[in-house]
Each structure stands twice: as C-alpha cells, then as structure tokens.
Amino acid sequence: MKGNLFPRVVSLWLAPALALIIGGLFTSCGNSNGGGAAQVPATTFPAVTLTKVASGLTAPVYLTHAGDGSGRLFVAEKRGTIRIVKNGTLLPTPFLDVATQVEASGAEQGLLGVAFPPGYADSGRFYIDFTSRSGIGDTVIARVPLTANPDVADDAGAAAILTVRQPFINHNGGQLAFGPDGMLYIGMGDGGSGGDPLFNAQNRTRLLGKILRIDPESGSPTYTVPAGNPFNNEVWSYGLRNPWRFSFDRATGDMFLADVGQEQFEEINVQPAASRGGENYGWNIMEGAHCFNSPACNRTGLTLPVLEYGHGANDCSITGGYVYRGENASLRGIYLFGDFCSGKIWGVRRNGAVWENKLLLETELRISSFGEDEAGNIYVLDFSAGDIHRIDSP
C-alpha cells in the first residue's frame, strides 16, 4: 500500500498509469463542495534551475532553519541524525544523534521531522518527530535541549512530549511546523495499511489521519491543547491519508498541505490563514476530488483539494514544498512541490478564483523533501544521492 515516499525506494510496484488530465497532468479542483474551476494556462512561470549546495548526506528527509540569524541549514537524516550545513560546509559532527532511539528499518520509519520554535535563540530547545522502537513503531514528538555548543544538541536530553500508537508501519506523516500563531502543527498519517481499514481519518477522537495543533511552549512539561482547537482535543483538521509535508506561507500565513494518495490521485490542499480549523479533507470518503472505492459518495462538509494529479509518466507520490519568498523576485508567490518517483518539480499559484500550475523542471532526483532557509530560499533534497540543491531562476 502506497505510503508517503520511502516505499517507492523499496518496492517497485506501481498502480497502472492513468490518463493525463486536462491535456496535461493537473486538475484544478477549487476548495468547496464539489466545485471544480477550469485550469488557467500557465504561460508566464519563470524557468528554474538547481544549484547543488551540499552533498555527503545519508537518506536526507527534511531541511529547515533555526530562525536565529545564523544562516545554518539543519538536515534530518532518516536513520536518526540531524546534520548542519554552515557557511556552505556540511559539518562532520552531527547536531543530533538519536539513532539508538529511532526505528528506521521500515521504509516509512525514521527521524522524519524537526521544528525550531519562535524564540529558539533564547530557549535553546527544539522538537523532533520520529518513529520509536516501542510497539510496531510509535510516533514520538520529543523536545530536545542544546548543549553549550550551539552546533551540538543534547542527545541524552531528548524527552517525549507526545506519543501516538501506530497500528501499522506505514503512513507515519512526520511533518512538524510552528505556525504564525506560535503553535506546533503535526502531520499524522492514517495509521497505515491501505484504504484506512480502521477508519482513523474520519474519527475526530483519534489522532491518526489528522493535522494536530498543540502548544509545547506553554510551560507544561509536555504540552497544552490550545483553547481555539475546534474539537477540544489536539485535532486541528482531519480526513487525511498521509500528509507527508505541509508548510505555511510566511507572507500570508496560509497552510499548503500535500496529502499522498492511495493509488490514483495526489492532492494539494490550502487552508487560509483565517481558518479556525475543523476542515475535513475527505479521506477515506474521497481520494483527491474523487469518491474512493465507490461510484458516488456524500461530499457534504468536505474541503476538496485545490489541485490534484493522477499517476502518469512515473508520478506516484507527492512531496509538498513551500511558497517561495526568497531573493529571486520572479519566483515569489509560487508554491513549489514535486513528486518522489518522477523527480518532477511544479509551480502553483492562485490566479483570481482558480489555481494555475506548470511543470517547471524534470530531474532525476528522488525528492524526499523541500526545505526553506531563513531568507525564504527553497531547497530540494535528493534522498538517494544525499545531495541538497537550491532552487534558482535565471
């Protein structure tokens, strides 16, 4: 069963290729019940290039910055380490090494996410998402302190603040991100197997198949549930299969949420900054904008994706990215994302009431993740080669 991205390294089976949609790859879906705006031809997107900035990593799965003015890049490796790229050099000593605590043998298991809170320069603590060696491989969110050396974290000081039991070894989600409101958002897959057999995603009392929202900086030894959460628990939104990567547009506060599909459709959802949460993104009633395992389904109350694409031309697993807000003016405002299997990179932006998109670059990369530096520049990680590339435009 298709998970986030790693099964495509281990397993070579793919669903039958589907016909391309609207003469190309994408369908613009809108984000209301049943709506579907026509795709606008995207002829004015800029060309993009890749500039390699670092190599020598092992199975990199995420890149971020600390927001502390240092300019460092922090790169999570699946096996349980975080590496630093400082002044263009990959430091030999890991920033964090919790490999002894991390279950990384499964294709979708490992150290999957890292997030630095606002005020990290003063607090000296950050958060990680990893698969533990307990049970079948539970999801653990842990708080980690620094040592006296700003380039080395306290491995032994990592303390779990939230543990979520996993029924299967796939669909672990893994994204952590602090939102504009200072809260920590957590991406949780539906628990795995295929088709959500335990119906986790539509059950708002369970934490699987959700985006969670917690306040780990409230002073509690673990965390508190923010007062504004819609269901009086950790759940912020639901109906997700495997939200491997999501991000916040630093200019607008909108959340861009890429959800990995089952066998046919990959999707992008956009939650406006003004949202109070509670969106139901439809899984497993729907896959993308289509009824799942049924010719008809009840779409009442569902929030449909703004874009979807089918499995054609080697595409099979979406890797969500970021809205570009960096130094290159021609790229600003474009949401950049890719596909793990095909290595393609697309750009998406809103044009009035519709979303337009364009294939920007075809690569040979195994795109495990995108990342953003403190200046808003965007990077792409090659899971297989262990390289980091910056996205540029000539």
NUZA-373068 format. One record per residue (C-alpha): residue number from 1; chain; y, z, x. Coordinates in Angstrom, 1 decimal, decimal comma. Layout:
// residues N
[atom NUM; 'A'; [Y; Z; X]]
...
//
This chain:
// residues 394
[atom 1; 'A'; [0,0; 0,0; 0,0]]
[atom 2; 'A'; [3,4; -1,0; 1,3]]
[atom 3; 'A'; [5,5; 1,8; 2,6]]
[atom 4; 'A'; [8,7; 1,9; 4,5]]
[atom 5; 'A'; [8,3; -0,2; 7,6]]
[atom 6; 'A'; [5,7; 1,0; 10,0]]
[atom 7; 'A'; [2,6; -0,3; 8,1]]
[atom 8; 'A'; [3,7; -3,8; 9,0]]
[atom 9; 'A'; [3,0; -3,0; 12,7]]
[atom 10; 'A'; [-0,4; -1,5; 12,0]]
[atom 11; 'A'; [-1,6; -3,7; 9,1]]
[atom 12; 'A'; [-1,3; -7,4; 8,9]]
[atom 13; 'A'; [-2,0; -7,9; 5,2]]
[atom 14; 'A'; [0,9; -9,2; 3,1]]
[atom 15; 'A'; [1,4; -9,9; -0,6]]
[atom 16; 'A'; [1,4; -13,6; -1,5]]
[atom 17; 'A'; [4,8; -15,2; -0,8]]
[atom 18; 'A'; [6,9; -15,5; -3,9]]
[atom 19; 'A'; [9,2; -18,4; -4,8]]
[atom 20; 'A'; [12,7; -18,1; -3,4]]
[atom 21; 'A'; [15,3; -17,0; -5,9]]
[atom 22; 'A'; [18,4; -19,0; -7,0]]
[atom 23; 'A'; [17,7; -21,7; -4,4]]
[atom 24; 'A'; [17,9; -19,1; -1,6]]
[atom 25; 'A'; [16,5; -15,6; -1,3]]
[atom 26; 'A'; [18,5; -13,2; -3,4]]
[atom 27; 'A'; [19,2; -12,4; -7,0]]
[atom 28; 'A'; [22,4; -10,6; -7,9]]
[atom 29; 'A'; [21,4; -8,0; -10,5]]
[atom 30; 'A'; [24,5; -6,0; -11,3]]
[atom 31; 'A'; [24,1; -2,3; -11,9]]
[atom 32; 'A'; [23,9; -1,8; -15,6]]
[atom 33; 'A'; [21,1; -2,0; -18,1]]
[atom 34; 'A'; [19,5; -5,5; -18,0]]
[atom 35; 'A'; [22,6; -7,2; -16,6]]
[atom 36; 'A'; [22,5; -9,9; -14,0]]
[atom 37; 'A'; [25,6; -11,6; -12,7]]
[atom 38; 'A'; [25,2; -15,1; -11,2]]
[atom 39; 'A'; [25,3; -15,2; -7,4]]
[atom 40; 'A'; [28,5; -16,5; -5,9]]
[atom 41; 'A'; [28,1; -18,9; -3,0]]
[atom 42; 'A'; [28,9; -17,0; 0,2]]
[atom 43; 'A'; [30,5; -19,6; 2,5]]
[atom 44; 'A'; [33,1; -17,5; 4,3]]
[atom 45; 'A'; [31,0; -14,9; 6,0]]
[atom 46; 'A'; [31,5; -14,7; 9,8]]
[atom 47; 'A'; [28,9; -15,7; 12,3]]
[atom 48; 'A'; [27,2; -12,7; 14,1]]
[atom 49; 'A'; [25,7; -12,2; 17,4]]
[atom 50; 'A'; [23,7; -9,4; 19,0]]
[atom 51; 'A'; [24,7; -7,7; 22,3]]
[atom 52; 'A'; [22,0; -5,6; 23,9]]
[atom 53; 'A'; [23,4; -2,2; 24,9]]
[atom 54; 'A'; [20,3; -0,2; 25,9]]
[atom 55; 'A'; [16,6; -0,6; 26,4]]
[atom 56; 'A'; [13,6; 1,6; 27,5]]
[atom 57; 'A'; [13,1; 3,5; 24,2]]
[atom 58; 'A'; [9,7; 4,1; 22,6]]
[atom 59; 'A'; [9,5; 3,2; 18,9]]
[atom 60; 'A'; [13,1; 4,0; 18,0]]
[atom 61; 'A'; [13,6; 4,6; 14,3]]
[atom 62; 'A'; [17,2; 5,8; 13,9]]
[atom 63; 'A'; [20,6; 5,8; 15,7]]
[atom 64; 'A'; [23,7; 7,9; 14,9]]
[atom 65; 'A'; [26,7; 9,7; 16,5]]
[atom 66; 'A'; [27,7; 13,3; 16,5]]
[atom 67; 'A'; [31,3; 12,8; 15,3]]
[atom 68; 'A'; [32,5; 14,9; 18,3]]
[atom 69; 'A'; [34,6; 12,3; 20,1]]
[atom 70; 'A'; [32,1; 12,0; 22,9]]
[atom 71; 'A'; [31,1; 8,4; 22,2]]
[atom 72; 'A'; [27,5; 9,2; 22,7]]
[atom 73; 'A'; [24,7; 7,5; 20,7]]
[atom 74; 'A'; [21,7; 9,6; 19,6]]
[atom 75; 'A'; [18,5; 7,7; 19,1]]
[atom 76; 'A'; [15,4; 9,2; 17,3]]
[atom 77; 'A'; [12,0; 8,1; 18,6]]
[atom 78; 'A'; [9,1; 8,2; 16,2]]
[atom 79; 'A'; [7,0; 10,4; 18,5]]
[atom 80; 'A'; [9,4; 13,4; 18,1]]
[atom 81; 'A'; [12,2; 12,9; 20,7]]
[atom 82; 'A'; [15,9; 12,1; 20,5]]
[atom 83; 'A'; [17,5; 10,2; 23,4]]
[atom 84; 'A'; [21,2; 9,9; 24,3]]
[atom 85; 'A'; [22,9; 6,7; 25,3]]
[atom 86; 'A'; [26,0; 8,0; 27,2]]
[atom 87; 'A'; [28,6; 5,6; 28,7]]
[atom 88; 'A'; [26,2; 2,8; 28,3]]
[atom 89; 'A'; [23,3; 4,6; 30,0]]
[atom 90; 'A'; [20,1; 5,9; 28,5]]
[atom 91; 'A'; [19,8; 9,5; 29,8]]
[atom 92; 'A'; [16,4; 10,3; 31,3]]
[atom 93; 'A'; [16,2; 13,8; 29,8]]
[atom 94; 'A'; [15,6; 13,8; 26,0]]
[atom 95; 'A'; [18,3; 15,5; 23,9]]
[atom 96; 'A'; [15,5; 16,9; 21,8]]
[atom 97; 'A'; [11,7; 17,0; 22,2]]
[atom 98; 'A'; [9,8; 18,5; 19,3]]
[atom 99; 'A'; [6,8; 16,2; 19,7]]
[atom 100; 'A'; [4,4; 19,1; 19,6]]
[atom 101; 'A'; [5,5; 19,9; 16,1]]
[atom 102; 'A'; [5,6; 16,3; 14,8]]
[atom 103; 'A'; [2,7; 14,4; 13,3]]
[atom 104; 'A'; [3,3; 10,8; 14,4]]
[atom 105; 'A'; [-0,2; 9,3; 14,2]]
[atom 106; 'A'; [0,3; 7,8; 10,7]]
[atom 107; 'A'; [2,2; 4,5; 10,5]]
[atom 108; 'A'; [5,0; 6,1; 8,4]]
[atom 109; 'A'; [5,0; 9,5; 10,0]]
[atom 110; 'A'; [7,1; 10,9; 12,8]]
[atom 111; 'A'; [10,6; 12,1; 13,6]]
[atom 112; 'A'; [12,4; 9,9; 11,0]]
[atom 113; 'A'; [16,0; 11,1; 10,7]]
[atom 114; 'A'; [18,8; 13,1; 12,3]]
[atom 115; 'A'; [22,3; 14,1; 11,0]]
[atom 116; 'A'; [25,2; 15,9; 12,5]]
[atom 117; 'A'; [27,3; 17,9; 10,1]]
[atom 118; 'A'; [31,1; 17,9; 9,9]]
[atom 119; 'A'; [32,4; 20,3; 12,5]]
[atom 120; 'A'; [29,4; 19,8; 14,8]]
[atom 121; 'A'; [31,6; 20,2; 17,8]]
[atom 122; 'A'; [32,3; 23,8; 16,8]]
[atom 123; 'A'; [29,0; 24,8; 15,2]]
[atom 124; 'A'; [26,7; 23,2; 17,7]]
[atom 125; 'A'; [23,8; 22,6; 15,3]]
[atom 126; 'A'; [22,4; 19,6; 13,6]]
[atom 127; 'A'; [19,5; 18,6; 11,3]]
[atom 128; 'A'; [16,3; 16,5; 11,6]]
[atom 129; 'A'; [13,7; 15,1; 9,2]]
[atom 130; 'A'; [10,1; 14,9; 10,5]]
[atom 131; 'A'; [6,5; 14,9; 9,4]]
[atom 132; 'A'; [4,9; 18,2; 10,3]]
[atom 133; 'A'; [1,3; 18,8; 11,4]]
[atom 134; 'A'; [0,7; 21,0; 8,3]]
[atom 135; 'A'; [-1,3; 19,7; 5,3]]
[atom 136; 'A'; [-1,6; 16,0; 5,2]]
[atom 137; 'A'; [1,7; 15,7; 6,9]]
[atom 138; 'A'; [4,5; 17,5; 5,1]]
[atom 139; 'A'; [8,2; 16,6; 5,3]]
[atom 140; 'A'; [10,3; 19,2; 7,1]]
[atom 141; 'A'; [14,0; 19,4; 7,2]]
[atom 142; 'A'; [15,0; 21,6; 10,2]]
[atom 143; 'A'; [18,2; 23,0; 11,7]]
[atom 144; 'A'; [18,4; 22,7; 15,5]]
[atom 145; 'A'; [20,9; 24,5; 17,7]]
[atom 146; 'A'; [22,3; 23,3; 21,0]]
[atom 147; 'A'; [21,9; 24,9; 24,4]]
[atom 148; 'A'; [24,8; 25,5; 26,8]]
[atom 149; 'A'; [24,4; 21,9; 27,9]]
[atom 150; 'A'; [25,9; 19,5; 25,3]]
[atom 151; 'A'; [23,3; 16,9; 26,2]]
[atom 152; 'A'; [20,3; 19,1; 25,6]]
[atom 153; 'A'; [19,3; 20,8; 22,3]]
[atom 154; 'A'; [17,3; 23,9; 21,9]]
[atom 155; 'A'; [13,7; 22,6; 21,2]]
[atom 156; 'A'; [12,3; 26,0; 20,5]]
[atom 157; 'A'; [15,2; 26,9; 18,2]]
[atom 158; 'A'; [14,3; 24,3; 15,6]]
[atom 159; 'A'; [13,9; 26,1; 12,3]]
[atom 160; 'A'; [12,7; 24,6; 9,0]]
[atom 161; 'A'; [15,1; 25,0; 6,1]]
[atom 162; 'A'; [13,2; 22,9; 3,5]]
[atom 163; 'A'; [9,5; 21,8; 3,4]]
[atom 164; 'A'; [8,2; 19,3; 0,9]]
[atom 165; 'A'; [4,4; 18,9; 0,4]]
[atom 166; 'A'; [3,2; 15,3; 0,7]]
[atom 167; 'A'; [0,1; 14,2; -1,3]]
[atom 168; 'A'; [-0,5; 11,0; 0,9]]
[atom 169; 'A'; [0,5; 9,9; 4,4]]
[atom 170; 'A'; [2,9; 7,1; 3,4]]
[atom 171; 'A'; [6,3; 6,9; 1,7]]
[atom 172; 'A'; [7,9; 9,7; 3,6]]
[atom 173; 'A'; [11,5; 8,4; 3,3]]
[atom 174; 'A'; [13,3; 10,0; 6,2]]
[atom 175; 'A'; [17,0; 9,4; 6,0]]
[atom 176; 'A'; [19,5; 12,3; 6,4]]
[atom 177; 'A'; [23,2; 11,8; 6,0]]
[atom 178; 'A'; [26,2; 14,0; 5,3]]
[atom 179; 'A'; [28,3; 12,6; 2,5]]
[atom 180; 'A'; [32,0; 12,5; 2,2]]
[atom 181; 'A'; [31,7; 15,8; 0,2]]
[atom 182; 'A'; [30,1; 17,5; 3,3]]
[atom 183; 'A'; [26,8; 17,9; 1,6]]
[atom 184; 'A'; [23,5; 16,8; 3,2]]
[atom 185; 'A'; [21,7; 14,0; 1,4]]
[atom 186; 'A'; [18,0; 13,5; 2,0]]
[atom 187; 'A'; [15,8; 10,4; 1,2]]
[atom 188; 'A'; [12,4; 11,3; -0,2]]
[atom 189; 'A'; [9,7; 8,7; -0,9]]
[atom 190; 'A'; [7,5; 9,0; -4,0]]
[atom 191; 'A'; [4,6; 10,6; -2,1]]
[atom 192; 'A'; [2,7; 7,5; -1,2]]
[atom 193; 'A'; [-0,5; 5,7; -2,1]]
[atom 194; 'A'; [0,6; 2,7; -4,3]]
[atom 195; 'A'; [2,3; 2,4; -7,6]]
[atom 196; 'A'; [3,3; 6,1; -7,7]]
[atom 197; 'A'; [0,0; 7,3; -9,2]]
[atom 198; 'A'; [1,2; 10,9; -9,5]]
[atom 199; 'A'; [4,4; 9,8; -11,3]]
[atom 200; 'A'; [6,6; 11,7; -9,0]]
[atom 201; 'A'; [9,6; 9,4; -9,0]]
[atom 202; 'A'; [10,4; 9,8; -12,7]]
[atom 203; 'A'; [9,7; 13,6; -12,8]]
[atom 204; 'A'; [13,1; 15,3; -12,1]]
[atom 205; 'A'; [11,4; 18,6; -11,4]]
[atom 206; 'A'; [9,7; 17,2; -8,3]]
[atom 207; 'A'; [11,4; 16,4; -5,1]]
[atom 208; 'A'; [9,5; 13,2; -4,3]]
[atom 209; 'A'; [10,9; 9,8; -5,1]]
[atom 210; 'A'; [14,5; 11,1; -5,0]]
[atom 211; 'A'; [17,7; 11,5; -3,2]]
[atom 212; 'A'; [18,2; 15,2; -2,6]]
[atom 213; 'A'; [21,6; 16,9; -2,2]]
[atom 214; 'A'; [21,8; 20,3; -0,5]]
[atom 215; 'A'; [24,4; 22,5; 1,3]]
[atom 216; 'A'; [22,8; 23,7; 4,5]]
[atom 217; 'A'; [26,1; 24,8; 6,0]]
[atom 218; 'A'; [26,9; 27,4; 3,3]]
[atom 219; 'A'; [25,9; 30,3; 5,4]]
[atom 220; 'A'; [22,5; 30,7; 3,9]]
[atom 221; 'A'; [19,6; 31,0; 6,3]]
[atom 222; 'A'; [18,2; 27,8; 4,6]]
[atom 223; 'A'; [20,5; 26,1; 2,2]]
[atom 224; 'A'; [22,1; 26,4; -1,3]]
[atom 225; 'A'; [22,0; 23,9; -4,2]]
[atom 226; 'A'; [25,5; 22,6; -4,8]]
[atom 227; 'A'; [27,0; 23,5; -8,2]]
[atom 228; 'A'; [27,6; 19,9; -9,0]]
[atom 229; 'A'; [24,0; 18,7; -8,8]]
[atom 230; 'A'; [23,0; 17,1; -12,2]]
[atom 231; 'A'; [19,7; 18,8; -12,8]]
[atom 232; 'A'; [20,4; 22,3; -11,4]]
[atom 233; 'A'; [18,0; 21,7; -8,5]]
[atom 234; 'A'; [18,0; 19,7; -5,3]]
[atom 235; 'A'; [17,7; 16,4; -7,1]]
[atom 236; 'A'; [20,8; 14,1; -6,9]]
[atom 237; 'A'; [19,2; 10,8; -8,1]]
[atom 238; 'A'; [15,7; 9,7; -8,9]]
[atom 239; 'A'; [13,4; 6,8; -9,7]]
[atom 240; 'A'; [12,9; 5,7; -6,0]]
[atom 241; 'A'; [9,9; 4,4; -4,3]]
[atom 242; 'A'; [10,8; 4,8; -0,6]]
[atom 243; 'A'; [14,5; 5,0; 0,3]]
[atom 244; 'A'; [13,9; 4,5; 4,0]]
[atom 245; 'A'; [17,6; 4,1; 4,8]]
[atom 246; 'A'; [20,8; 4,7; 3,0]]
[atom 247; 'A'; [24,4; 5,2; 4,1]]
[atom 248; 'A'; [27,9; 6,0; 3,0]]
[atom 249; 'A'; [30,8; 3,5; 3,4]]
[atom 250; 'A'; [33,2; 5,5; 5,5]]
[atom 251; 'A'; [36,2; 3,7; 3,8]]
[atom 252; 'A'; [35,2; 4,1; 0,1]]
[atom 253; 'A'; [32,6; 6,8; 0,0]]
[atom 254; 'A'; [30,1; 4,6; -1,9]]
[atom 255; 'A'; [26,4; 5,1; -1,1]]
[atom 256; 'A'; [24,4; 2,0; -0,2]]
[atom 257; 'A'; [20,8; 2,7; -0,9]]
[atom 258; 'A'; [18,0; 0,3; 0,1]]
[atom 259; 'A'; [14,6; 1,0; -1,6]]
[atom 260; 'A'; [11,4; -0,5; -0,3]]
[atom 261; 'A'; [9,4; -2,3; -2,9]]
[atom 262; 'A'; [5,7; -2,4; -3,8]]
[atom 263; 'A'; [4,5; -5,9; -3,2]]
[atom 264; 'A'; [7,1; -8,2; -4,7]]
[atom 265; 'A'; [10,8; -7,1; -4,6]]
[atom 266; 'A'; [13,1; -5,3; -2,2]]
[atom 267; 'A'; [16,3; -3,9; -3,6]]
[atom 268; 'A'; [19,8; -2,6; -2,8]]
[atom 269; 'A'; [21,4; 0,0; -5,0]]
[atom 270; 'A'; [25,1; 1,1; -4,8]]
[atom 271; 'A'; [26,2; 4,4; -6,1]]
[atom 272; 'A'; [30,0; 4,6; -6,5]]
[atom 273; 'A'; [31,8; 7,5; -4,7]]
[atom 274; 'A'; [33,0; 8,8; -8,1]]
[atom 275; 'A'; [29,4; 9,2; -9,3]]
[atom 276; 'A'; [28,3; 12,7; -10,4]]
[atom 277; 'A'; [24,7; 11,9; -9,6]]
[atom 278; 'A'; [21,8; 11,6; -12,0]]
[atom 279; 'A'; [21,1; 7,9; -11,6]]
[atom 280; 'A'; [17,6; 6,7; -12,4]]
[atom 281; 'A'; [16,9; 3,7; -10,2]]
[atom 282; 'A'; [13,8; 2,8; -12,2]]
[atom 283; 'A'; [10,7; 3,2; -10,1]]
[atom 284; 'A'; [7,9; 3,1; -11,2]]
[atom 285; 'A'; [9,0; 1,6; -14,5]]
[atom 286; 'A'; [10,6; -1,2; -12,6]]
[atom 287; 'A'; [10,3; -2,8; -9,1]]
[atom 288; 'A'; [13,8; -4,2; -8,4]]
[atom 289; 'A'; [15,1; -5,7; -11,6]]
[atom 290; 'A'; [11,6; -6,5; -12,9]]
[atom 291; 'A'; [9,2; -4,5; -15,0]]
[atom 292; 'A'; [6,4; -3,1; -12,9]]
[atom 293; 'A'; [2,8; -3,8; -13,9]]
[atom 294; 'A'; [3,9; -4,7; -17,4]]
[atom 295; 'A'; [5,5; -7,8; -19,1]]
[atom 296; 'A'; [8,0; -5,6; -20,8]]
[atom 297; 'A'; [9,5; -2,1; -20,2]]
[atom 298; 'A'; [12,2; 0,2; -21,6]]
[atom 299; 'A'; [15,2; -0,2; -19,3]]
[atom 300; 'A'; [17,3; 2,3; -21,3]]
[atom 301; 'A'; [19,3; 4,6; -19,0]]
[atom 302; 'A'; [18,2; 2,8; -15,8]]
[atom 303; 'A'; [20,5; 1,8; -13,0]]
[atom 304; 'A'; [19,5; -1,6; -11,7]]
[atom 305; 'A'; [19,9; -2,8; -8,2]]
[atom 306; 'A'; [23,0; -4,9; -7,3]]
[atom 307; 'A'; [20,7; -7,2; -5,3]]
[atom 308; 'A'; [17,0; -7,9; -4,8]]
[atom 309; 'A'; [14,9; -10,3; -2,8]]
[atom 310; 'A'; [11,4; -11,5; -3,1]]
[atom 311; 'A'; [8,7; -11,7; -0,5]]
[atom 312; 'A'; [9,0; -15,2; 1,0]]
[atom 313; 'A'; [9,3; -16,5; 4,6]]
[atom 314; 'A'; [7,7; -13,4; 6,1]]
[atom 315; 'A'; [10,1; -10,9; 4,4]]
[atom 316; 'A'; [8,4; -7,8; 3,2]]
[atom 317; 'A'; [10,2; -4,5; 3,9]]
[atom 318; 'A'; [13,9; -3,9; 3,6]]
[atom 319; 'A'; [15,8; -1,9; 6,2]]
[atom 320; 'A'; [19,1; -0,6; 4,9]]
[atom 321; 'A'; [22,2; -0,7; 7,0]]
[atom 322; 'A'; [25,9; 0,1; 6,9]]
[atom 323; 'A'; [29,2; -1,3; 5,7]]
[atom 324; 'A'; [30,9; -2,5; 8,8]]
[atom 325; 'A'; [34,2; -0,6; 9,5]]
[atom 326; 'A'; [34,4; -1,2; 13,3]]
[atom 327; 'A'; [36,6; -3,1; 15,7]]
[atom 328; 'A'; [35,8; -6,6; 14,6]]
[atom 329; 'A'; [38,2; -7,5; 11,7]]
[atom 330; 'A'; [36,1; -10,4; 10,5]]
[atom 331; 'A'; [33,1; -8,1; 9,7]]
[atom 332; 'A'; [34,9; -5,3; 8,0]]
[atom 333; 'A'; [33,7; -4,6; 4,5]]
[atom 334; 'A'; [30,4; -6,4; 4,8]]
[atom 335; 'A'; [27,2; -4,4; 4,3]]
[atom 336; 'A'; [24,7; -5,4; 6,9]]
[atom 337; 'A'; [21,0; -5,0; 6,4]]
[atom 338; 'A'; [17,7; -6,6; 7,5]]
[atom 339; 'A'; [14,0; -7,0; 6,9]]
[atom 340; 'A'; [11,5; -5,3; 9,2]]
[atom 341; 'A'; [8,9; -8,1; 9,1]]
[atom 342; 'A'; [11,1; -11,2; 9,4]]
[atom 343; 'A'; [13,8; -9,9; 11,6]]
[atom 344; 'A'; [16,5; -11,4; 9,4]]
[atom 345; 'A'; [19,9; -9,9; 9,1]]
[atom 346; 'A'; [22,1; -10,5; 6,0]]
[atom 347; 'A'; [25,6; -9,6; 4,9]]
[atom 348; 'A'; [26,5; -8,5; 1,4]]
[atom 349; 'A'; [29,9; -7,8; -0,1]]
[atom 350; 'A'; [31,4; -7,4; -3,5]]
[atom 351; 'A'; [33,5; -10,3; -4,9]]
[atom 352; 'A'; [35,1; -9,1; -8,2]]
[atom 353; 'A'; [32,3; -8,3; -10,6]]
[atom 354; 'A'; [29,5; -9,8; -8,6]]
[atom 355; 'A'; [27,8; -9,3; -5,2]]
[atom 356; 'A'; [27,6; -12,2; -2,8]]
[atom 357; 'A'; [25,4; -12,5; 0,2]]
[atom 358; 'A'; [24,5; -14,7; 3,2]]
[atom 359; 'A'; [21,8; -14,8; 5,8]]
[atom 360; 'A'; [23,7; -14,2; 9,0]]
[atom 361; 'A'; [21,1; -14,2; 11,7]]
[atom 362; 'A'; [17,4; -14,8; 12,3]]
[atom 363; 'A'; [15,9; -12,7; 15,0]]
[atom 364; 'A'; [12,5; -11,8; 16,5]]
[atom 365; 'A'; [13,3; -8,1; 16,2]]
[atom 366; 'A'; [11,2; -5,5; 14,3]]
[atom 367; 'A'; [14,2; -4,0; 12,6]]
[atom 368; 'A'; [13,4; -0,3; 12,1]]
[atom 369; 'A'; [16,9; 0,9; 11,5]]
[atom 370; 'A'; [20,6; 0,2; 11,8]]
[atom 371; 'A'; [23,0; 2,7; 13,2]]
[atom 372; 'A'; [26,7; 3,4; 13,4]]
[atom 373; 'A'; [28,8; 4,8; 16,2]]
[atom 374; 'A'; [31,9; 6,9; 15,8]]
[atom 375; 'A'; [34,2; 3,9; 15,8]]
[atom 376; 'A'; [32,3; 2,2; 12,9]]
[atom 377; 'A'; [30,5; -0,4; 15,0]]
[atom 378; 'A'; [26,9; -1,1; 13,9]]
[atom 379; 'A'; [23,8; -1,3; 15,9]]
[atom 380; 'A'; [20,3; -2,6; 15,2]]
[atom 381; 'A'; [17,1; -1,1; 16,6]]
[atom 382; 'A'; [14,0; -3,1; 17,7]]
[atom 383; 'A'; [11,0; -0,9; 17,0]]
[atom 384; 'A'; [8,6; -2,9; 19,1]]
[atom 385; 'A'; [10,7; -3,7; 22,2]]
[atom 386; 'A'; [12,6; -0,4; 22,3]]
[atom 387; 'A'; [16,0; -2,1; 22,5]]
[atom 388; 'A'; [19,4; -1,3; 20,9]]
[atom 389; 'A'; [21,7; -4,2; 20,0]]
[atom 390; 'A'; [25,3; -4,0; 18,8]]
[atom 391; 'A'; [26,2; -6,4; 16,0]]
[atom 392; 'A'; [29,2; -8,5; 17,1]]
[atom 393; 'A'; [31,0; -11,6; 15,8]]
[atom 394; 'A'; [32,5; -14,3; 18,0]]
//
